[in-house]
Amino acid sequence: MKVILKADIKGVGKKDEIINASDGHARNYLLPKGLAVEANAENMSRLKAKQDSAKYKKNQEKEEAIKIADKLGKICLKIKVKSGENGKIFGGVSSKEIAQELEKEYKIVVDKKKIDLKETIKTLGMRTVEIKLFEGVIGKLKIDVISE
């Protein structure tokens, strides 16, 4: 019997996957517990609509990420910090500070976890930081760390 899974089931399949289950397993376990629905025409069309909607939403998010990546490429974010001799910074500039400055100055909201900083910035000067906005979409942001 063909069924559409409504949840991830270990050893059986993932959510929204169409599987061939034995009649007994489907009728006595999957269907009564609400873990699956029968793969009839109505449920198949519902599943297709759900997948199309998810695909459309993903495409919209990717387009938005590309627009943000273009904006980031044109920006040079200036971050003022206290520094000592030889261009050494007291503390450092972290991805959290970069995300806050970006939102404050340019109204671009980026999750600090998506900013690819190997380690905190501890010297003055220009840097280019990569920001992972979406699968396959990476924005490059120029950061100028200057002394107050």
C-alpha positions as CSV (number, residue, x, y, z in Angstrom):
1,M,0.0,0.0,0.0
2,K,1.3,3.4,-0.9
3,V,1.3,6.0,1.9
4,I,2.6,9.5,2.4
5,L,4.5,9.9,5.7
6,K,3.4,12.8,7.9
7,A,6.5,12.5,10.2
8,D,10.1,11.2,10.1
9,I,10.1,7.5,11.1
10,K,13.4,5.8,11.7
11,G,13.9,2.9,9.4
12,V,10.9,3.8,7.3
13,G,11.3,7.2,5.7
14,K,11.2,11.0,6.1
15,K,8.3,13.4,6.3
16,D,6.3,14.0,3.0
17,E,8.0,10.9,1.4
18,I,5.8,8.4,-0.5
19,I,6.6,4.9,0.4
20,N,5.4,1.4,-0.2
21,A,4.4,-0.1,3.1
22,S,3.0,-3.5,3.7
23,D,-0.8,-3.5,4.1
24,G,-0.7,-4.7,7.7
25,H,2.0,-2.2,8.8
26,A,0.1,0.7,7.1
27,R,-3.4,-0.2,8.4
28,N,-2.5,-1.3,11.9
29,Y,0.3,1.1,12.8
30,L,1.0,4.1,10.4
31,L,-2.6,5.2,9.6
32,P,-4.2,4.8,13.1
33,K,-1.3,6.6,14.8
34,G,-1.5,9.5,12.3
35,L,2.0,8.9,11.1
36,A,0.9,8.5,7.4
37,V,-2.1,9.1,5.1
38,E,-3.1,7.0,2.2
39,A,-1.5,8.1,-1.1
40,N,-4.8,8.7,-3.0
41,A,-5.3,11.4,-5.6
42,E,-6.5,14.1,-3.2
43,N,-3.6,13.6,-0.8
44,M,-1.1,13.4,-3.7
45,S,-2.3,16.8,-5.0
46,R,-2.1,18.3,-1.5
47,L,1.5,17.1,-1.2
48,K,2.4,18.5,-4.6
49,A,0.9,21.9,-3.7
50,K,2.8,21.9,-0.5
51,Q,6.1,21.0,-2.3
52,D,5.4,23.7,-4.9
53,S,4.8,26.3,-2.2
54,A,8.0,25.4,-0.4
55,K,10.0,25.6,-3.6
56,Y,8.5,29.0,-4.4
57,K,9.3,30.3,-0.9
58,K,12.9,29.0,-1.2
59,N,13.3,30.8,-4.5
60,Q,12.0,34.0,-3.0
61,E,14.4,33.7,-0.1
62,K,17.3,33.1,-2.5
63,E,16.4,36.2,-4.6
64,E,16.3,38.3,-1.5
65,A,19.7,36.9,-0.4
66,I,21.2,37.8,-3.8
67,K,19.8,41.4,-3.4
68,I,21.4,41.7,0.0
69,A,24.7,40.2,-1.3
70,D,24.7,43.0,-4.0
71,K,24.1,45.6,-1.3
72,L,26.9,44.2,0.9
73,G,29.4,44.3,-2.0
74,K,28.9,48.1,-2.2
75,I,29.2,48.8,1.5
76,C,32.3,49.7,3.4
77,L,31.4,49.3,7.1
78,K,33.4,51.6,9.4
79,I,33.8,50.4,13.0
80,K,35.4,52.7,15.5
81,V,37.3,51.1,18.4
82,K,39.7,52.1,21.1
83,S,43.3,51.2,20.2
84,G,46.7,51.4,21.6
85,E,50.1,51.5,20.0
86,N,51.0,49.7,16.8
87,G,47.3,49.5,15.8
88,K,46.4,47.0,18.5
89,I,42.8,47.0,19.5
90,F,41.6,46.8,23.1
91,G,39.4,43.7,23.0
92,G,38.4,42.9,19.5
93,V,35.7,43.2,16.9
94,S,33.4,40.2,16.8
95,S,30.8,39.0,14.4
96,K,28.1,40.2,16.9
97,E,29.5,43.8,16.7
98,I,29.6,43.6,12.9
99,A,26.0,42.5,12.7
100,Q,24.9,45.3,15.1
101,E,26.7,48.0,13.1
102,L,25.3,46.7,9.8
103,E,21.8,46.9,11.2
104,K,22.3,50.3,12.8
105,E,23.9,52.0,9.9
106,Y,22.4,50.3,6.8
107,K,19.2,48.6,8.2
108,I,20.4,45.2,6.9
109,V,19.7,42.4,9.3
110,V,22.2,39.5,9.3
111,D,22.5,36.7,11.8
112,K,25.8,36.9,13.6
113,K,26.3,33.1,13.1
114,K,26.3,33.6,9.3
115,I,29.3,36.0,9.4
116,D,32.4,34.0,8.6
117,L,35.0,35.3,11.0
118,K,37.8,32.9,11.7
119,E,38.7,34.9,14.8
120,T,37.9,38.3,16.3
121,I,39.6,41.2,14.5
122,K,42.4,42.6,16.7
123,T,44.1,45.1,14.5
124,L,43.2,48.3,12.7
125,G,42.7,48.3,8.9
126,M,40.6,47.0,6.1
127,R,39.2,43.5,5.9
128,T,36.8,41.6,3.7
129,V,34.5,39.3,5.5
130,E,32.2,36.7,3.9
131,I,28.6,36.4,5.0
132,K,26.7,33.2,4.2
133,L,23.3,34.5,3.3
134,F,21.7,31.4,1.7
135,E,22.8,28.1,0.2
136,G,25.3,29.1,-2.5
137,V,24.9,32.9,-1.9
138,I,27.8,34.5,-0.1
139,G,28.1,38.3,0.3
140,K,31.4,40.0,0.8
141,L,31.5,42.9,3.2
142,K,34.4,45.3,3.5
143,I,35.1,46.4,7.1
144,D,37.3,49.3,8.0
145,V,38.4,49.2,11.6
146,I,39.4,52.7,12.7
147,S,40.6,54.2,15.9
148,E,38.4,56.6,17.8
